[in-house]
Amino acid sequence: MLKLRLFNSNVLSAFLYSCECWKMNQQQEKRIVAFENNCLRRILNINWRDHITNQTVRSITHQPLVADIIPNEDGATWDTLSVWRKIDSPER
């Protein structure tokens, strides 16, 4: 789907710029996941009245959670190339 490819190339690249410097906490993770789910729902033209769960949206788009890619509070190592491999070639 073209919109998903544009989302991955333009939105996520701008969003993930310098994220290796971020220290993630639970509140930031919730905000990131909410932003990402909102974008995916707009791409798929899914309204909140349709009663479709976020897990279903994820299974339709085959998108990994960006919050899982960003290092958390313990300062896990971060590899840019592996991040883009996860985003560009989701499991199908």
C-alpha positions as CSV (number, residue, x, y, z in Angstrom):
1,M,0.0,0.0,0.0
2,L,1.5,3.3,-1.1
3,K,0.3,5.3,2.0
4,L,2.0,2.9,4.3
5,R,5.3,3.1,2.3
6,L,5.1,6.9,2.5
7,F,4.4,6.7,6.2
8,N,7.4,4.5,6.7
9,S,9.7,6.6,4.6
10,N,8.7,10.1,5.5
11,V,6.8,10.2,8.8
12,L,8.8,7.5,10.7
13,S,12.2,8.8,9.4
14,A,11.4,12.3,10.7
15,F,10.0,10.9,13.9
16,L,12.9,8.6,14.6
17,Y,15.5,11.2,13.9
18,S,18.0,11.2,16.8
19,C,15.8,8.9,18.9
20,E,18.9,6.9,20.0
21,C,19.5,9.8,22.4
22,W,16.0,9.6,23.9
23,K,15.4,8.0,27.3
24,M,12.0,6.3,27.1
25,N,9.7,6.2,30.0
26,Q,6.2,4.7,30.2
27,Q,4.4,8.0,29.5
28,Q,6.4,8.8,26.4
29,E,5.9,5.2,25.2
30,K,2.1,5.6,25.5
31,R,2.2,8.9,23.5
32,I,4.3,7.4,20.8
33,V,2.0,4.4,20.4
34,A,-1.0,6.6,20.4
35,F,0.5,8.8,17.7
36,E,1.4,5.8,15.6
37,N,-2.0,4.2,15.9
38,N,-3.7,7.4,15.0
39,C,-1.6,7.7,11.9
40,L,-2.3,4.1,10.9
41,R,-6.0,4.5,11.4
42,R,-6.0,7.6,9.2
43,I,-4.2,5.8,6.5
44,L,-6.7,3.0,6.6
45,N,-9.6,5.4,7.0
46,I,-10.8,3.7,10.2
47,N,-13.1,5.7,12.4
48,W,-13.4,5.2,16.2
49,R,-17.0,4.3,15.7
50,D,-16.0,1.2,13.7
51,H,-14.9,-0.5,16.9
52,I,-11.7,-1.9,15.5
53,T,-8.9,-2.6,18.0
54,N,-5.4,-1.4,17.7
55,Q,-4.2,-5.0,17.5
56,T,-6.4,-5.5,14.5
57,V,-5.0,-2.4,12.8
58,R,-1.5,-3.7,13.4
59,S,-2.3,-7.0,11.9
60,I,-3.8,-5.4,8.8
61,T,-0.8,-3.1,8.3
62,H,2.0,-5.6,9.5
63,Q,3.7,-2.6,11.2
64,P,6.0,-3.2,14.2
65,L,5.6,-1.0,17.2
66,V,8.0,2.0,17.0
67,A,8.1,2.1,20.8
68,D,9.7,-1.3,20.8
69,I,12.5,-0.1,18.5
70,I,13.4,3.0,20.5
71,P,15.8,2.3,23.5
72,N,14.0,2.2,26.9
73,E,15.1,3.6,30.3
74,D,17.9,1.0,30.8
75,G,19.7,2.5,27.7
76,A,19.7,-0.6,25.5
77,T,21.9,-0.5,22.5
78,W,20.4,0.8,19.3
79,D,21.2,-0.2,15.8
80,T,19.8,2.0,13.0
81,L,20.1,-0.5,10.3
82,S,18.2,-3.2,12.2
83,V,15.4,-0.7,12.9
84,W,14.9,0.0,9.2
85,R,15.0,-3.6,8.4
86,K,12.2,-4.2,10.9
87,I,10.1,-1.4,9.4
88,D,10.8,-2.1,5.7
89,S,10.2,-5.8,5.8
90,P,7.5,-6.7,8.3
91,E,6.6,-10.3,8.9
92,R,3.8,-11.5,6.7
